[in-house]
Amino acid sequence: DHGAGVSDADKPLIFTRFFRAESTRSMPGSGLGLSIVKQFADDHAAEISVLDTAGGGATFVLRLAAD
């Protein structure tokens, strides 16, 4: 996306259940979405990561095993 992105301080926390970045706490949501994705990744020997997007925002990458 091209939103505010994820701060370096928040990156280790964003896959934690109920975590909400300070800048998003006024928006609707429960902080469960990325923790559900992380649990899916863990259950399927996959990896989820977040990268900074050029020009702002974030890119989330889900890598699944080929077998």
N, C-alpha and C positions, 0 to 999 in steps of 0.2 A: 504494500500500500504506500501511499505518499503522505500519511498523517504525521504525527509528532515523533513516531519511532519509539524505540525502547532505550531508556538510559542504560549506561554501562552498570550503574548501581542496581538496576532492576533486573538485568538479564539473568543472574543466578536465581532469581525468585519467581519469575513469571510462570513457571510450570508447577508452582506450589499451589495446592488447593486453597481456594478463597483469596488468593493474592490479587490485590487491585492496586495498580500504580496510583500515586497521589493525583496525577493529572486526569485520571479516569473515574475517580470516586463519585463525581457528580452525575455520571452517565448511568443508564440502566445496566444491570448485569450483576452476576454473583461471584465472578472470579473462578468459575469452574471449567470454562471451555478449554483452556490450554492444559489444565491438569488432566482432563479426560483424554486429550490427545496424547499426553505423556504416558498415561497409563496404557493406552492402546499400543503405543510404541514399545513400551517395556514388555507387554504381554506377547508381542510378535517379534521380538529380537530386532526391533527397528530403532532408528535414531531420529530425534526431533531437535532442530536447532533454529536459532534466530540470527539473522544477519542484518546489518545496516544496509539500507537501500540508498543508492546515490540520489541526491536531491531531497533526502528526507524519507522517513517511513521505515518499514521493516519488511523483510522477506523471511517467511518460515519455510523450512525445508524438512520434509519427512522422507527418510531413506528406509526402504523396505528391503529385506533380503531377497535375493533372486530365487532361492530354492524353496 
